[in-house]
Amino acid sequence: MVIDDVDIVTAAGILAWVDLGLTLVDRMLGPTVMLQTARFVLADPPRRRRSLYREFTPRLQHGDSNIRAVQAQLHACLHEPRSVEQLAQIAAMHPRTFQRR
């Protein structure tokens, strides 16, 4: 993600330097050169859809009470790592069955 505020241009994210570089190429050399550069380095042009980065919101209104119990436990203790086996135990089912559900 690139923040372009006239005299300040900055970016955030693990590969944001690519977006920042392409934004600067666009600003200095124009959109045609920027798109050619993006194709050359096999990168998406900056300012692409942000919907790809939406926050995940799990569906909780479903009929599976065992899975809802696991979801509630995960939500209550977000900081605690859990294995599939532990989650299956909360759901009172075999780990393989839990993974399928």
N, C-alpha and C positions, 0 to 999 in steps of 0.2 A: 504494500500500500504506500502510495506516495502522497506527501503533503506538499503542495506547491503554493507558497504564499509570496509570490513576486520575488522578493530578494532572499527568501529562505526556502530551500528545497530540502526535504528530508524524507526518510523512509524507515519502515519498521517491518520486521519479519526476517526469517532465516535467509530468504533469497531476495529481499527487498532491494539489494544493491543492483540487481538486474533491472527492476522497474525504475529505480532512480537513474541508472545510466541511460536507459532508453528515453526517459523523460528529458534528460539533459540533451541527448542527441536531437530529440524532437524540437526542443526550445532553440538550439543553436543551428541545426541544419534542416529542420523541417520534417513534416510527417512522412514524406516519401522515403527519405533516408532512414528515418527511425524504423519504418516498417521493413525496409530492406535489411537493416541491421538485426531486427528481431527475427526475421526469417533465417538470416545467416547464423545466428547463435541459437536457433531453435527455441525461442522464448516467446511467450504470449506478450502482446503489446500491453503497456500500462493502461490503467483505467478500465480493466475488464470487469465483468459482472462481479459484484460483491456478494451476490446471493450464495455463491459457493462456500462462503465463510460464515454462514449463519450459525448461530448457537444451536446446539442440539437440545431439543426438548422431547423427552420420551413420552410416548402415549401411555397414559395411566388409566384411561377409561376403556378397559377391555374386560373380558369375562374370565380371565385366568387368575384366580385368587392366589395360587402358589407363586406365580411370577410377580404379581403385585406385592406379595410379602417380601420377595427379594428386592424389588425396586425400592420399597419403603426402607428396608435395611441399608441399602446402598446410599440412599439419599440422607439418611440419618447419620451415617458415618463415612462421609466422603473422603476423609483423610486416611482411612484405614484400607490398606490393600487387601483384596480378597481373591482367592483362587476360585476356579470353576468348581472344584470339589466342595469348598466351603459354601458357595452360593447354592449348589445343588442340595446340600444338606439343609439349608434354610428352607428350600422349596420342597423338601421331603421327597426327593426323587434321585434317580441314578444320574451321574454327571452327563452321560451321553444323552439321556432323555432331556435333561435340563438344557443342554446345548441346542438340541433340535427345537425345543419350545421357544 
